[in-house]
Amino acid sequence: MRIEEKVAFLRKPDSYPDRPAQVEVIKTHMSWVFLTDRLVYKLKKPVRYDYLDFSTLGARYKNCEREVHLNRRLAKHVYLGTVPLTLEADGGLKLGGEGCMVDWLVQMRRLPADRMLDVAIREGTVSAEDVRKVSQVLADFYQFSPSLAISPAEYRRSFETDIRSTLVELSDSRYALPGVQVDRLMAAQRQFLTEQGDLLEQRAREGRIIDAHGDLRPQHICLISAPVIIDCLEFNRQFRTLDPVDELAYLALECERIGAPVIGDQILAHYKKAVRDACPTELIAFYMVFRACLRAKIAVWHTMDHDVEDHQRWLSLARTYLDQAERYVHHG
């Protein structure tokens, strides 16, 4: 069955057991998301890339189960489980039916949109207590996550590989990005690896590398009374194999991009104090340059998605990230 038929069914309010007044639909790079009055359902696109494979029903089921399991670490009561989409004997589709399985969806509780951190930043409604609570949730998560077994040399090499890949992607003439700037940023990162790569290796030696969230952005943090953090990067463990400071540097650059640099800085400072992590400022600056360039690469990838129409918006975002990276190189 084609995904278009599934999407058409899931757009209809009467397809859901609670009969919502309406269904909001969001299309992302890898999923279709359907929001009812109280719940959220996520349907994976049947796509395959170098870094993920949703091309089969079995693969999508495993990914849905993994998404629920991993996200319960930071949003225990939000992720309700997986729900089958079935083809019934009458030829119609049904959520949670007993007919022939045609797909699987992740089911979540719907969170208040105005309490997502990105919205709250733009509306000026983030309190000091909000920041303190989020900081504590993250510090506890990182402190009590078990270390992953990764050799110092392997950890350092992972950055060498990613920097090489990012350079190739951002240098592609189709994107018309400023080549001199791209070369300068990649050279700065390679210089860090040559001259101070031992700082990365030391993080692995100290057992700092964990199975983290993987996509810690303001739009994934909800400032309810007990903050929750959703949408971890479930489909590739390698992308979640991170130093907490790297992940928090990523959050800091995203907070800065939307106008609230102090929030990211405070969360990072809280973590360092709470877990007694004296991470060098030079390494934090490197992480921020690296993440900004990686985000630029992901932005240009969206222009290769046939479903994406506003290519200029993504290219403009890529240039914004490159400018951020340049500032981190110069000012740390």
C-alpha positions in Angstrom: 0.0 0.0 0.0 1.3 3.4 -1.0 2.2 5.9 1.8 -0.1 8.5 0.1 -3.1 6.2 1.0 -2.0 5.9 4.6 -1.5 9.7 4.9 -4.9 10.4 3.4 -6.5 8.1 6.0 -4.6 9.6 8.9 -5.6 13.2 7.9 -9.2 12.4 8.7 -10.5 13.1 12.2 -12.8 10.1 12.2 -9.8 7.8 11.7 -8.9 8.2 15.4 -10.6 6.5 18.4 -11.1 9.8 20.2 -12.7 11.5 17.2 -10.8 14.8 17.4 -12.2 18.0 16.1 -9.4 18.3 13.6 -6.0 16.8 12.7 -2.9 18.9 12.2 -0.4 17.4 9.8 3.3 18.1 9.7 5.7 16.6 7.1 9.3 16.2 8.1 12.4 14.8 6.3 11.7 11.3 7.6 8.2 11.2 8.9 4.6 12.3 8.7 3.3 13.6 12.1 -0.5 13.8 12.9 -1.6 15.9 15.9 -5.1 15.3 17.4 -6.5 17.3 20.3 -4.6 15.3 22.9 -2.3 12.9 21.0 0.4 12.8 18.4 1.0 9.9 15.9 4.2 9.6 13.9 4.4 7.6 10.7 7.8 6.9 9.2 8.4 7.5 5.5 9.5 4.3 3.7 12.9 5.9 2.9 16.5 4.7 2.9 19.6 6.8 3.3 23.2 6.0 4.1 22.5 6.6 7.8 19.0 5.0 8.2 16.7 2.4 6.7 12.9 2.7 7.0 12.3 0.9 3.7 10.6 -2.2 5.1 7.7 -2.7 7.4 9.9 -4.7 9.8 12.5 -1.9 9.9 9.9 0.7 10.6 8.4 -1.4 13.4 11.8 -1.8 15.0 12.5 1.9 14.7 9.2 2.8 16.3 9.9 0.5 19.2 13.4 1.9 19.6 12.0 5.5 19.4 9.6 4.8 22.3 12.2 3.1 24.4 15.0 5.7 24.0 12.7 8.7 24.4 11.3 7.4 27.6 14.7 8.2 29.2 13.8 11.9 29.1 10.1 11.9 28.5 8.8 8.8 30.3 5.1 9.7 30.3 4.9 11.3 26.9 5.7 8.2 24.8 2.7 5.9 25.0 3.8 3.1 22.7 3.5 1.9 19.1 0.1 1.5 17.3 -0.5 -0.7 14.3 -2.1 0.5 11.1 -4.1 -2.4 9.6 -6.0 -3.2 6.5 -9.4 -4.7 7.5 -11.5 -7.3 5.8 -13.8 -4.5 4.3 -10.8 -3.0 2.6 -10.6 0.0 4.9 -7.7 1.1 7.1 -7.9 1.1 10.9 -5.7 2.4 13.7 -5.1 -0.4 16.2 -7.1 -2.9 14.2 -6.7 -6.7 13.9 -6.4 -7.0 10.2 -3.4 -7.2 7.9 -0.5 -5.0 9.3 0.5 -2.3 6.8 2.4 0.0 9.1 3.3 1.2 12.6 3.0 4.5 14.3 4.6 6.0 17.4 1.9 7.4 19.8 2.6 10.3 22.1 0.8 12.7 24.4 0.5 16.1 22.8 2.6 18.8 24.6 1.6 22.4 24.9 3.1 24.2 21.9 3.6 27.5 23.8 5.9 25.8 26.4 8.4 24.4 23.9 11.7 26.2 24.5 12.0 27.7 21.0 8.5 29.2 21.2 9.1 30.4 24.8 12.4 32.0 23.8 10.7 33.9 20.9 7.8 35.0 23.2 10.0 35.9 26.1 8.4 33.6 28.5 11.4 31.5 29.7 11.9 32.0 33.5 15.1 31.4 35.5 13.3 28.5 37.2 12.6 27.0 33.8 16.3 27.1 32.9 17.2 25.7 36.3 14.8 22.7 36.0 15.9 21.8 32.4 19.6 22.1 33.5 19.0 19.7 36.3 17.1 17.2 34.1 20.0 17.2 31.7 22.8 17.1 34.3 21.1 14.1 36.0 20.7 12.3 32.6 24.3 12.7 31.7 25.6 12.0 35.1 23.8 8.7 35.4 24.2 7.5 31.8 26.7 4.7 31.6 29.9 5.3 29.7 30.3 3.8 26.3 33.4 1.7 25.4 35.2 3.8 22.7 38.9 4.1 22.4 40.5 7.6 22.5 41.9 7.2 19.0 38.5 6.0 17.6 36.7 9.0 19.2 39.2 11.4 17.6 39.0 9.7 14.2 35.2 10.0 14.2 35.7 13.8 14.0 38.3 13.5 11.3 35.8 11.5 9.2 32.9 13.8 9.8 34.9 16.9 9.0 36.0 15.4 5.7 32.4 14.5 4.8 31.1 17.9 5.8 33.8 19.6 3.6 32.8 17.6 0.6 29.1 18.3 1.1 29.4 22.0 1.7 31.8 22.4 -1.2 29.2 21.1 -3.7 28.7 23.7 -6.3 24.9 23.1 -6.3 24.6 24.9 -3.0 26.6 28.0 -4.0 28.0 28.4 -0.4 31.0 30.7 0.1 33.8 28.4 -0.7 36.5 30.5 1.0 34.6 30.5 4.2 33.9 26.7 4.1 37.6 26.0 3.5 38.6 28.3 6.3 36.3 26.6 8.8 37.3 23.1 7.8 41.0 24.2 8.1 40.4 25.5 11.6 38.9 22.2 12.7 41.7 20.2 11.2 44.2 22.4 12.9 42.5 21.8 16.2 42.7 18.1 15.7 46.4 18.3 14.8 47.3 20.6 17.7 44.8 19.8 20.4 43.2 16.5 19.4 44.5 15.1 22.7 41.7 17.0 24.4 39.2 14.8 22.5 41.1 11.7 23.4 41.1 12.7 27.0 37.3 12.8 27.1 37.2 9.2 26.0 39.8 8.2 28.5 37.8 9.9 31.3 34.7 7.8 30.3 32.7 10.9 29.3 31.2 9.4 26.1 27.7 8.2 26.5 24.5 7.2 24.5 23.1 10.7 24.5 20.0 12.4 23.1 21.6 13.1 19.7 19.4 16.1 18.6 19.2 18.4 21.6 17.5 21.5 20.1 15.1 24.0 21.8 12.1 22.7 19.9 12.6 19.4 21.6 12.5 20.7 25.2 9.1 21.3 26.9 9.0 23.6 29.9 6.2 22.0 31.8 6.4 21.7 35.6 8.6 18.6 35.2 10.4 19.4 31.9 10.6 16.7 29.3 12.8 16.3 26.3 11.5 14.6 23.2 12.6 13.4 19.7 16.0 11.9 20.4 17.9 10.7 17.4 16.8 7.1 17.6 17.7 5.7 14.2 21.5 5.6 14.4 23.3 5.0 17.7 26.6 6.3 16.3 25.0 9.8 16.0 24.1 9.6 19.8 27.5 8.5 20.8 28.5 11.8 22.3 30.3 13.8 24.9 27.6 15.6 27.0 29.6 18.9 26.5 29.4 18.4 22.8 25.6 17.9 23.0 25.2 21.0 25.3 27.4 23.1 23.0 25.0 22.2 20.2 22.0 23.3 22.3 23.9 26.5 23.1 24.5 27.4 19.5 20.8 26.7 18.7 19.7 28.9 21.6 22.0 31.6 20.3 20.7 31.3 16.8 17.2 32.2 17.9 18.3 35.0 20.2 18.9 33.5 23.6 22.6 32.7 24.0 22.5 33.1 27.8 20.1 30.1 28.2 22.5 27.6 26.5 25.4 29.0 28.4 23.6 28.6 31.7 22.6 25.0 31.0 26.2 24.1 30.0 27.6 25.9 33.1 25.1 24.1 35.4 26.1 20.7 33.9 29.9 21.4 34.4 29.3 22.4 38.0 26.9 19.6 38.8 29.1 16.8 37.5 32.4 18.5 38.3 33.4 18.5 34.6 36.3 20.9 33.9 36.0 20.7 30.2 38.5 23.1 28.5 37.0 26.2 26.8 39.1 25.4 23.7 37.3 22.1 23.3 33.9 23.6 23.8 34.7 26.2 21.1 35.7 23.3 18.8 32.5 21.4 19.5 30.5 24.5 18.6 32.3 25.1 15.3 31.9 21.4 14.4 28.2 21.3 15.3 27.5 24.6 13.4 29.1 23.2 10.3 27.3 19.9 10.7 24.0 21.8 11.0 24.9 23.6 7.8 25.4 20.3 6.0 22.0 19.0 7.3 20.3 22.2 6.1 21.6 21.8 2.5 20.6 18.2 2.5 17.0 19.3 2.8 17.2 20.9 -0.7 17.7 17.4 -2.1 14.4 16.2 -0.6 11.8 16.2 -3.4 9.1 17.1 -0.9 10.9 20.3 0.1 10.0 23.4 -2.0 11.6 26.3 -0.1 15.2 25.6 -1.0 16.3 29.2 -0.5 15.2 29.1 3.1 17.4 26.0 3.8 20.4 27.5 1.9 20.0 30.8 3.9 20.0 28.7 7.1 23.1 26.9 6.1 24.9 30.3 5.6 23.6 31.4 9.0 25.3 28.3 10.6 28.5 29.0 8.8 28.6 32.6 10.0 28.0 31.2 13.6 30.9 28.8 13.2 33.1 31.6 12.0 32.3 33.6 15.2 33.2 30.6 17.3 36.6 30.3 15.5 37.5 33.9 16.2 36.1 34.3 19.7 35.7 30.9 21.1 
